Amino acid sequence: MTMSNERTDDKGFVQVRRALISVSDKAGLVELASTLHNLSVQIISTGGTARALREANIPVTDVADITGFPEMLDGRVKTLHPRIHAGILAKQRDPEHRQQLQELGISPIDLVVINLYPFEATISKSDAMLEEAIEQIDIGGPSLIRAAAKNFEDVAVVVDPNDYTAVGTELRQEQGCLSRTRRLHLATKAFSRVARYDALIAAYLERQCGEAGQSALPDRLDLRLVRMKSLRYGENPHQRAALYRDALTSEPSVAGAKQLQGKELSFNNFLDLDAAFALAKEFDEPVAVIVKHTNPCGVGIGSGLSEAYRRALAADPTSAYGGVLGLNRSMDVETARELAATFVEAVIAPGYHEAALAILQEKKALRLLLIEPWPATTPSDRADLEFRPIAHGMLIQERDQIDLYPDTLRMVTRREPTDAEMRALQFAWKVAKHVKSNAIVLSNEYATVGIGAGQMSRVDACRLAIMKAVSPAKGTVLASDAFFPFRDGVDVAAEAGVTAIIQPGGSIRDAEVIQAADEAGIAMVFTGIRHFRH
C-alpha cells in the first residue's frame, strides 16, 4: 500500500495511482478510463459506471470491495464511508495522516471523477413530479467532489466530461502525473459546479413553496451567473464588460441566443436586443419591433412579417437607421429583402428561412440571433424576476407581465372609443409598457406613429411624440404609461388631432383631465394599471 504520492519535480506534480470514478453522464468515460488503465492506475467505481467499464474490458474494483459494505437503500448509500473519504481527504505530506491511513489499512485516492445525478434535466421536464426530482438530488457525489476539491494539493477532481481530454493528455505527457495548476483549476470548477447544483435544488424547492402561497421574493436569493463571453468593451470604450447568463434557469433569453452570423455583439447591442425581444414576445400576431437605445422607435403588426416590418420602419425611418430589430416570426424571404435595403445592427427572431439567410449573408456585418424555443405570449405562473443593480446592492422585482383585460377598463368620457380606436388603444398600451418613462405613444391600430420617451414631464413627452410623428398625428390614439397630473398633456394631444387616450387614471386632477378630453371630443379609457419603466 502506497502511503504518499510521488512528485516528479518542484512544480507540484502528483502521481495518480488510484482513481474513483462514478458518473451519471457516460460521455468520454471509456476513453479516460482507458488512459488511466494504460498508466497502471487502479480504478474504483460504483453501479452503472462499473458495468460500463467492465463492458469495455477495463478492470475495475467495486467500492463495496473497498468499504466492506454493499450499496444500500436503493443506491442512496454507496461511497459515504471512511475508507473512501479518508483516502481522498488525507494530506499526503502530513506524517500523522499517513500513519493513520497505514494503521487503518486505507490507501490514498489521487483522482476523483464525478458528475452528478441529472437533477436539472429532470426538473426541466414539464411533467416532472416532486418525488422524481427529490430522487435526483445527489448526496454522495457532492460530498466526494467537495472532499477532493478541498484537498486539491494531493487530489485531482474532474466534474466535467469536457475536461477529460485535457486531463488525459497531461497524464500521458507527464507519466501519470497532474500539475498543481491543473488540480487547482479543476477544484475551482468543482466547487462552482456543486454550488450551482445546490442553488438549482434550492430554487426548485422554493418554487414548490411558492405554490403554497409563499412570497416570490424570498428572504435570501442566490444568483449563479456563468460568463458566456467577454465583450470588446461596455457602454463606452473605457469600460470593461462581459456577458453572463443566469445558470439557474433555462428560459429562452437573449443571453442564451445563438448568433448565426455577423460581427461580434457589443454591450449596447445586447441591451437593445433584450428590449426588442421583450416587446416582440408580447404579440400573438406578426410583429416587427425596431429599438434604438433600448426604446422602441417603430412597432408594426400585419398579416405577415414583411407588412409588419414595413409599418415599423415607416413609423420613424430616421431613428431606425442603425437600430436593432425584433421579430416574433421566422425571417422569410420577403422580409429579408426589405431588411437588406436598410442598415440594421442586429436581428433577434425565432427562426430564419434558408433562402432568407442566403439573402442576409450578403450583409456580412449584420448580426443574426436565434432564440428557440420562442416563449409563449401568456406569462408563466412562475415569477420572472428582473434585477437592477445599485451601489453595493440590488433591487429585485417581478417582471411587468400584467395583461390588459377589456372587462377591467373604465370608459370615463362621454364618448366611448370605436372598435377601431379600441384596437389601436390596446396596441399603443402594449408598446407604452416598453418605453422609458415618462412615456407617450401615438399609434393607429397597426403601427406606432410617434413615441415620446424618457421625458421629465408628461406634457413634454406628448409634445415629443407629436414632433416625432412622420405620419400625421391627426386621427391617432395616445397611450400614457402613467396618469396625467394636469390637463395640459390632453390639450396638446387634442390640438394635434388625437381622438382617443388610454391611461391608468388615479390623479387628484382626473376630473380636470376628463373634462379636457370631453371638451375636445376625445374618448378616454382608464386601465387602473401603471407601466413606469425607469
C-alpha positions as CSV (number, residue, x, y, z in Angstrom):
1,M,0.0,0.0,0.0
2,T,1.5,3.3,-1.1
3,M,1.2,6.0,1.6
4,S,2.3,9.0,-0.4
5,N,2.2,10.4,-3.9
6,E,5.5,10.8,-5.8
7,R,6.2,14.2,-7.1
8,T,8.2,14.4,-10.3
9,D,9.7,17.8,-9.6
10,D,9.2,21.0,-7.7
11,K,6.2,22.2,-9.8
12,G,3.7,20.3,-7.7
13,F,3.1,17.3,-9.9
14,V,1.2,14.5,-8.2
15,Q,1.3,10.8,-9.3
16,V,-2.1,9.3,-9.9
17,R,-2.2,5.7,-8.6
18,R,-5.8,5.2,-7.6
19,A,-8.9,6.8,-9.2
20,L,-12.5,6.8,-8.1
21,I,-15.0,7.2,-11.0
22,S,-18.7,7.4,-10.6
23,V,-20.6,9.3,-13.3
24,S,-24.2,9.7,-14.5
25,D,-23.1,11.1,-17.9
26,K,-21.0,8.3,-19.5
27,A,-19.8,10.5,-22.4
28,G,-16.0,10.2,-22.7
29,L,-15.8,7.7,-19.8
30,V,-14.2,4.8,-21.6
31,E,-11.5,6.9,-23.3
32,L,-10.5,8.5,-19.9
33,A,-10.6,5.2,-18.1
34,S,-8.5,3.5,-20.9
35,T,-5.8,6.2,-20.4
36,L,-5.8,5.5,-16.6
37,H,-5.6,1.7,-17.1
38,N,-2.7,2.1,-19.6
39,L,-0.9,4.1,-16.9
40,S,-1.5,1.3,-14.4
41,V,-4.0,3.3,-12.3
42,Q,-6.3,1.3,-10.1
43,I,-9.9,2.3,-10.9
44,I,-12.6,2.1,-8.2
45,S,-16.2,2.5,-9.3
46,T,-19.9,2.0,-8.5
47,G,-23.0,0.7,-10.1
48,G,-23.6,1.6,-13.7
49,T,-20.2,3.2,-14.1
50,A,-18.5,-0.1,-13.1
51,R,-20.7,-2.0,-15.5
52,A,-19.9,0.3,-18.4
53,L,-16.1,-0.1,-17.7
54,R,-16.3,-3.8,-17.5
55,E,-18.2,-4.0,-20.8
56,A,-15.3,-2.0,-22.3
57,N,-12.9,-4.6,-20.8
58,I,-11.4,-2.2,-18.3
59,P,-10.5,-3.7,-14.9
60,V,-12.4,-2.0,-12.1
61,T,-12.7,-2.5,-8.3
62,D,-16.1,-2.1,-6.8
63,V,-16.5,0.4,-4.0
64,A,-18.2,-2.3,-1.9
65,D,-14.9,-4.3,-2.0
66,I,-13.1,-1.3,-0.5
67,T,-15.7,-0.4,2.1
68,G,-16.9,-3.9,3.0
69,F,-20.5,-2.7,2.7
70,P,-22.9,-3.3,-0.3
71,E,-24.7,-0.5,-1.9
72,M,-27.7,0.3,0.4
73,L,-31.2,1.9,0.3
74,D,-31.7,1.7,-3.4
75,G,-28.3,3.1,-4.1
76,R,-28.7,6.1,-1.8
77,V,-25.6,5.0,0.2
78,K,-22.6,3.8,-1.8
79,T,-19.5,6.0,-1.3
80,L,-20.3,7.5,2.1
81,H,-17.7,5.6,4.1
82,P,-14.4,6.5,5.9
83,R,-12.4,4.2,3.7
84,I,-13.4,6.3,0.7
85,H,-13.4,9.8,2.2
86,A,-10.3,9.3,4.3
87,G,-8.5,8.2,1.2
88,I,-9.5,11.4,-0.5
89,L,-9.1,13.9,2.4
90,A,-5.7,12.7,3.8
91,K,-2.9,15.1,3.5
92,Q,-0.2,13.1,1.8
93,R,2.7,15.2,3.1
94,D,1.4,15.1,6.7
95,P,3.2,12.3,8.7
96,E,0.3,11.9,11.1
97,H,-2.2,11.5,8.3
98,R,0.0,8.9,6.6
99,Q,0.4,7.0,9.8
100,Q,-3.3,6.9,10.5
101,L,-4.1,5.6,7.0
102,Q,-1.4,2.9,7.4
103,E,-2.8,1.8,10.8
104,L,-6.3,1.6,9.4
105,G,-5.3,-0.1,6.1
106,I,-6.6,2.8,3.9
107,S,-5.0,3.6,0.6
108,P,-5.0,7.2,-0.8
109,I,-7.2,8.1,-3.7
110,D,-5.5,10.6,-6.1
111,L,-8.1,11.3,-8.7
112,V,-11.9,11.6,-8.3
113,V,-14.1,11.7,-11.5
114,I,-17.7,12.5,-10.7
115,N,-20.7,14.0,-12.4
116,L,-23.9,14.4,-10.5
117,Y,-27.4,13.0,-10.8
118,P,-29.3,14.8,-13.6
119,F,-31.4,17.0,-11.4
120,E,-31.6,19.9,-13.8
121,A,-32.7,17.6,-16.7
122,T,-35.3,16.1,-14.5
123,I,-37.0,19.3,-13.4
124,S,-36.9,20.8,-16.9
125,K,-39.5,18.2,-17.9
126,S,-43.0,19.7,-17.8
127,D,-44.4,16.6,-16.2
128,A,-41.7,16.1,-13.5
129,M,-43.1,15.2,-10.1
130,L,-41.6,16.4,-6.8
131,E,-40.9,12.8,-5.8
132,E,-38.9,12.2,-9.0
133,A,-37.0,15.4,-8.5
134,I,-36.1,14.5,-4.9
135,E,-34.6,11.2,-6.1
136,Q,-32.3,13.0,-8.4
137,I,-30.7,15.0,-5.6
138,D,-27.2,13.6,-5.4
139,I,-25.7,13.3,-1.9
140,G,-22.6,11.2,-2.3
141,G,-21.4,12.9,-5.4
142,P,-21.2,16.5,-4.0
143,S,-19.6,15.0,-0.8
144,L,-16.9,13.4,-2.9
145,I,-16.4,16.5,-5.1
146,R,-16.1,18.8,-2.1
147,A,-13.6,16.5,-0.4
148,A,-11.4,16.1,-3.4
149,A,-11.6,19.8,-4.3
150,K,-10.7,20.8,-0.7
151,N,-7.6,18.5,-0.9
152,F,-6.5,19.6,-4.3
153,E,-2.9,19.8,-3.1
154,D,-3.0,16.0,-3.2
155,V,-6.1,15.1,-5.3
156,A,-7.4,16.0,-8.7
157,V,-11.2,16.2,-9.2
158,V,-12.9,16.2,-12.6
159,V,-16.6,17.1,-12.8
160,D,-17.0,18.0,-16.5
161,P,-16.6,15.5,-19.3
162,N,-15.2,18.4,-21.4
163,D,-12.1,18.2,-19.2
164,Y,-11.4,14.5,-19.9
165,T,-9.3,15.2,-23.0
166,A,-7.0,17.8,-21.3
167,V,-6.6,15.6,-18.2
168,G,-5.9,12.5,-20.2
169,T,-3.3,14.4,-22.3
170,E,-1.5,15.7,-19.3
171,L,-1.5,12.3,-17.7
172,R,0.1,10.7,-20.8
173,Q,2.6,13.5,-21.2
174,E,3.7,13.6,-17.6
175,Q,3.9,9.8,-17.0
176,G,0.7,9.6,-15.0
177,C,1.1,12.9,-13.1
178,L,-1.1,16.0,-12.9
179,S,0.2,19.5,-12.1
180,R,-0.8,21.7,-9.3
181,T,-2.1,24.3,-11.7
182,R,-4.4,21.7,-13.3
183,R,-5.6,20.5,-9.9
184,L,-6.4,24.0,-8.7
185,H,-8.2,24.8,-11.9
186,L,-10.3,21.6,-11.6
187,A,-11.0,22.2,-7.9
188,T,-12.3,25.7,-8.6
189,K,-14.6,24.4,-11.3
190,A,-15.7,21.6,-9.0
191,F,-16.8,24.0,-6.2
192,S,-18.6,26.1,-8.8
193,R,-20.4,23.1,-10.1
194,V,-21.6,22.0,-6.7
195,A,-22.7,25.5,-5.8
196,R,-24.8,25.7,-8.9
197,Y,-26.2,22.3,-8.3
198,D,-27.3,23.2,-4.7
199,A,-28.7,26.5,-5.9
200,L,-30.8,24.7,-8.5
201,I,-32.2,22.5,-5.8
202,A,-32.9,25.4,-3.5
203,A,-34.6,27.4,-6.3
204,Y,-36.7,24.4,-7.3
205,L,-37.9,23.7,-3.7
206,E,-38.6,27.4,-3.2
207,R,-40.9,27.3,-6.2
208,Q,-42.7,24.4,-4.6
209,C,-43.2,26.6,-1.5
210,G,-44.4,29.3,-3.8
211,E,-47.2,27.1,-5.0
212,A,-48.4,27.1,-1.3
213,G,-48.6,30.9,-1.3
214,Q,-45.1,31.8,-0.2
215,S,-43.5,35.0,-1.5
216,A,-41.9,35.1,-4.9
217,L,-39.2,37.3,-3.3
218,P,-37.5,35.0,-0.7
219,D,-35.5,36.2,2.2
220,R,-32.4,35.0,0.6
221,L,-31.8,34.9,-3.2
222,D,-28.7,33.2,-4.6
223,L,-27.5,34.1,-8.1
224,R,-25.3,31.9,-10.2
225,L,-24.1,33.7,-13.3
226,V,-21.9,32.0,-15.8
227,R,-19.7,34.1,-18.1
228,M,-20.7,33.3,-21.7
229,K,-18.2,35.6,-23.4
230,S,-16.0,38.7,-22.8
231,L,-17.1,41.8,-24.8
232,R,-14.9,44.3,-26.5
233,Y,-16.0,47.0,-24.0
234,G,-19.0,48.2,-22.1
235,E,-21.3,51.1,-22.9
236,N,-18.1,53.1,-23.7
237,P,-14.7,52.0,-24.8
238,H,-13.1,52.8,-21.5
239,Q,-15.3,50.3,-19.6
240,R,-14.6,46.5,-19.5
241,A,-17.6,44.2,-19.9
242,A,-18.7,40.6,-20.3
243,L,-21.9,38.7,-20.9
244,Y,-23.2,36.4,-18.2
245,R,-26.1,34.1,-18.2
246,D,-28.3,33.1,-15.3
247,A,-27.3,29.5,-14.6
248,L,-30.4,28.7,-12.6
249,T,-32.9,29.0,-15.5
250,S,-33.3,27.5,-18.9
251,E,-35.8,30.1,-20.0
252,P,-35.3,31.5,-23.6
253,S,-33.3,34.7,-23.5
254,V,-31.0,36.9,-25.4
255,A,-28.2,35.8,-23.1
256,G,-28.6,32.3,-24.4
257,A,-29.4,33.1,-28.1
258,K,-27.4,31.6,-30.9
259,Q,-25.6,34.0,-33.2
260,L,-25.8,32.8,-36.8
261,Q,-23.7,35.5,-38.5
262,G,-22.3,38.9,-38.2
263,K,-19.8,40.9,-36.2
264,E,-19.2,40.5,-32.5
265,L,-22.1,41.8,-30.4
266,S,-21.4,44.8,-28.2
267,F,-22.7,45.6,-24.7
268,N,-25.2,48.1,-26.2
269,N,-26.3,45.6,-28.8
270,F,-27.3,43.1,-26.1
271,L,-29.3,45.8,-24.2
272,D,-31.2,46.7,-27.4
273,L,-31.7,43.1,-28.4
274,D,-33.1,42.3,-25.0
275,A,-35.5,45.3,-25.2
276,A,-36.6,44.2,-28.7
277,F,-37.1,40.6,-27.6
278,A,-39.2,41.7,-24.6
279,L,-41.6,43.7,-26.7
280,A,-41.8,41.3,-29.7
281,K,-42.8,38.4,-27.5
282,E,-45.8,40.4,-26.2
283,F,-47.7,39.9,-29.5
284,D,-49.6,37.0,-31.0
285,E,-49.9,38.5,-34.5
286,P,-46.8,39.0,-36.6
287,V,-44.9,42.0,-35.3
288,A,-41.7,43.9,-36.0
289,V,-40.0,46.0,-33.3
290,I,-37.2,48.4,-34.1
291,V,-35.3,49.5,-31.0
292,K,-32.8,52.3,-30.5
293,H,-31.1,53.0,-27.2
294,T,-33.4,50.4,-25.5
295,N,-36.6,52.3,-26.6
296,P,-38.8,51.2,-29.4
297,C,-38.8,53.8,-32.2
298,G,-41.1,51.8,-34.6
299,V,-43.5,48.9,-34.0
300,G,-45.8,47.4,-36.6
301,I,-48.1,44.4,-36.9
302,G,-49.5,42.9,-40.1
303,S,-51.0,39.9,-41.8
304,G,-47.4,38.8,-42.4
305,L,-43.9,39.7,-41.2
306,S,-42.9,41.8,-44.2
307,E,-46.0,44.0,-43.8
308,A,-45.3,44.4,-40.1
309,Y,-41.7,45.4,-40.8
310,R,-42.7,48.0,-43.4
311,R,-45.1,49.6,-41.0
312,A,-42.5,49.6,-38.2
313,L,-39.9,51.2,-40.4
314,A,-42.3,53.8,-41.8
315,A,-43.0,54.9,-38.2
316,D,-39.6,56.5,-37.8
317,P,-37.1,55.7,-40.6
318,T,-34.6,58.2,-39.3
319,S,-34.3,56.6,-35.8
320,A,-34.5,53.1,-37.3
321,Y,-31.1,53.6,-39.0
322,G,-28.6,51.5,-37.2
323,G,-31.3,50.1,-34.8
324,V,-32.0,46.6,-33.6
325,L,-34.9,44.5,-35.0
326,G,-37.0,42.1,-33.0
327,L,-39.4,39.7,-34.8
328,N,-41.8,37.1,-33.4
329,R,-41.9,35.0,-36.6
330,S,-39.2,33.3,-38.6
331,M,-37.5,35.6,-41.0
332,D,-38.9,35.0,-44.5
333,V,-37.6,35.9,-48.0
334,E,-39.8,39.0,-48.4
335,T,-38.8,40.4,-45.1
336,A,-35.2,39.7,-45.7
337,R,-35.3,41.6,-49.0
338,E,-36.9,44.6,-47.2
339,L,-34.3,44.4,-44.5
340,A,-31.4,44.2,-46.9
341,A,-32.3,47.6,-48.2
342,T,-31.8,49.3,-44.8
343,F,-29.0,49.5,-42.2
344,V,-29.8,47.4,-39.1
345,E,-27.2,46.4,-36.5
346,A,-28.8,43.2,-35.4
347,V,-31.9,41.0,-35.6
348,I,-33.5,38.7,-33.0
349,A,-36.0,36.1,-34.2
350,P,-37.4,32.6,-33.5
351,G,-36.1,31.3,-36.9
352,Y,-34.7,32.1,-40.3
353,H,-35.8,30.5,-43.6
354,E,-32.8,29.1,-45.5
355,A,-33.5,31.4,-48.5
356,A,-33.8,34.4,-46.2
357,L,-30.4,33.6,-44.7
358,A,-28.9,33.4,-48.1
359,I,-30.1,37.0,-48.8
360,L,-28.9,38.3,-45.5
361,Q,-25.5,36.7,-45.7
362,E,-24.6,39.4,-48.3
363,K,-24.7,41.8,-45.3
364,K,-21.7,40.2,-43.5
365,A,-21.7,42.7,-40.6
366,L,-25.4,42.1,-39.8
367,R,-25.7,40.1,-36.6
368,L,-28.5,37.5,-36.7
369,L,-29.6,35.9,-33.4
370,L,-31.8,32.9,-33.0
371,I,-34.0,32.3,-29.9
372,E,-35.6,28.9,-29.8
373,P,-38.0,27.9,-28.5
374,W,-39.7,31.2,-28.7
375,P,-41.6,31.8,-25.4
376,A,-45.4,31.8,-25.3
377,T,-47.1,35.2,-25.0
378,T,-49.1,34.0,-22.0
379,P,-47.0,34.8,-18.9
380,S,-46.0,31.7,-16.9
381,D,-47.1,31.0,-13.4
382,R,-43.5,31.1,-12.2
383,A,-42.4,34.5,-11.1
384,D,-39.9,36.0,-13.6
385,L,-37.7,38.4,-11.7
386,E,-35.6,41.3,-13.0
387,F,-32.6,42.7,-11.3
388,R,-31.4,46.4,-11.2
389,P,-28.1,47.0,-9.5
390,I,-27.5,49.9,-7.3
391,A,-24.2,50.7,-5.4
392,H,-23.4,47.8,-3.2
393,G,-26.9,46.4,-3.6
394,M,-29.6,45.0,-5.9
395,L,-33.2,45.9,-6.5
396,I,-35.3,42.9,-7.5
397,Q,-38.9,42.9,-8.7
398,E,-41.3,40.7,-10.6
399,R,-41.1,41.5,-14.3
400,D,-44.0,43.6,-15.6
401,Q,-46.1,41.0,-17.3
402,I,-49.7,42.0,-16.5
403,D,-52.1,41.9,-19.4
404,L,-54.8,44.4,-20.3
405,Y,-58.3,42.8,-19.9
406,P,-61.2,44.6,-21.6
407,D,-63.6,43.9,-18.8
408,T,-61.4,45.9,-16.3
409,L,-61.3,49.0,-18.5
410,R,-63.3,52.1,-17.4
411,M,-64.8,54.4,-20.1
412,V,-64.7,57.8,-18.3
413,T,-65.6,60.2,-21.1
414,R,-69.0,61.0,-22.7
415,R,-67.8,59.4,-25.9
416,E,-66.6,55.8,-25.9
417,P,-63.9,54.6,-28.3
418,T,-64.9,53.0,-31.6
419,D,-63.9,49.4,-32.2
420,A,-61.0,50.6,-34.4
421,E,-59.9,53.1,-31.7
422,M,-60.1,50.4,-29.1
423,R,-57.8,48.1,-31.1
424,A,-55.4,51.0,-31.6
425,L,-55.5,51.8,-27.9
426,Q,-54.7,48.3,-26.9
427,F,-51.8,48.2,-29.4
428,A,-50.4,51.5,-28.1
429,W,-50.8,50.5,-24.5
430,K,-48.7,47.3,-25.1
431,V,-45.9,49.4,-26.7
432,A,-46.0,52.1,-24.0
433,K,-45.3,49.4,-21.4
434,H,-41.8,49.0,-23.0
435,V,-41.0,52.7,-23.4
436,K,-38.9,54.6,-20.8
437,S,-40.9,56.9,-18.5
438,N,-42.3,59.3,-18.9
439,A,-43.8,57.5,-22.0
440,I,-46.3,58.6,-24.6
441,V,-47.1,56.5,-27.6
442,L,-49.2,57.7,-30.6
443,S,-50.5,55.0,-32.9
444,N,-53.1,53.6,-35.2
445,E,-54.3,50.0,-34.9
446,Y,-51.4,48.7,-37.0
447,A,-48.3,50.7,-36.1
448,T,-46.8,53.4,-33.9
449,V,-46.9,56.9,-35.3
450,G,-44.8,58.8,-32.7
451,I,-43.1,58.0,-29.4
452,G,-42.1,60.3,-26.6
453,A,-39.7,58.5,-24.3
454,G,-37.8,59.3,-21.1
455,Q,-39.0,62.8,-20.6
456,M,-39.0,64.5,-17.2
457,S,-42.5,65.9,-17.7
458,R,-45.5,64.2,-19.3
459,V,-46.6,67.2,-21.3
460,D,-43.1,67.3,-22.9
461,A,-43.4,63.6,-23.7
462,C,-46.7,64.4,-25.5
463,R,-45.0,67.2,-27.5
464,L,-42.1,64.9,-28.4
465,A,-44.3,62.1,-29.6
466,I,-46.2,64.6,-31.8
467,M,-43.0,66.1,-33.1
468,K,-41.6,62.6,-33.9
469,A,-44.7,61.6,-35.9
470,V,-43.8,61.0,-39.5
471,S,-47.4,60.5,-40.5
472,P,-50.0,63.0,-39.3
473,A,-50.9,62.7,-35.7
474,K,-54.5,63.6,-36.5
475,G,-56.7,60.6,-36.1
476,T,-54.3,58.7,-33.9
477,V,-54.8,57.4,-30.4
478,L,-52.5,58.0,-27.4
479,A,-51.3,55.7,-24.7
480,S,-49.7,57.1,-21.5
481,D,-47.7,54.8,-19.2
482,A,-48.9,56.8,-16.1
483,F,-51.7,59.2,-15.2
484,F,-51.8,62.8,-16.5
485,P,-51.1,65.1,-13.5
486,F,-52.6,68.0,-15.3
487,R,-54.9,68.6,-18.3
488,D,-52.1,70.2,-20.4
489,G,-51.0,66.9,-21.9
490,V,-54.5,66.2,-23.1
491,D,-54.8,69.7,-24.5
492,V,-51.6,69.2,-26.5
493,A,-52.9,65.9,-27.8
494,A,-56.3,67.4,-28.7
495,E,-54.6,70.2,-30.7
496,A,-52.7,67.5,-32.7
497,G,-55.9,65.7,-33.6
498,V,-55.7,62.7,-31.2
499,T,-59.1,61.0,-31.0
500,A,-58.7,58.6,-28.0
501,I,-56.5,58.2,-25.0
502,I,-55.7,55.3,-22.7
503,Q,-54.1,55.9,-19.3
504,P,-54.1,54.4,-15.8
505,G,-56.1,57.2,-14.1
506,G,-55.7,57.9,-10.4
507,S,-54.5,61.6,-10.4
508,I,-56.1,64.0,-8.0
509,R,-56.9,66.0,-11.1
510,D,-58.6,63.2,-13.0
511,A,-61.8,65.3,-13.2
512,E,-60.0,68.1,-14.9
513,V,-58.3,65.7,-17.3
514,I,-61.6,64.0,-18.2
515,Q,-63.1,67.4,-18.8
516,A,-60.4,68.4,-21.2
517,A,-61.0,65.2,-23.1
518,D,-64.8,65.8,-23.2
519,E,-64.2,69.4,-24.4
520,A,-62.2,68.0,-27.3
521,G,-64.5,65.1,-28.1
522,I,-61.7,62.6,-27.2
523,A,-62.6,59.2,-25.8
524,M,-60.7,58.3,-22.7
525,V,-60.2,54.9,-21.1
526,F,-58.8,54.2,-17.6
527,T,-56.9,51.0,-17.1
528,G,-56.0,51.2,-13.4
529,I,-52.6,49.8,-14.3
530,R,-49.4,51.9,-14.4
531,H,-46.4,50.9,-16.5
532,F,-43.5,53.0,-15.3
533,R,-40.2,51.9,-16.8
534,H,-37.2,53.6,-15.3
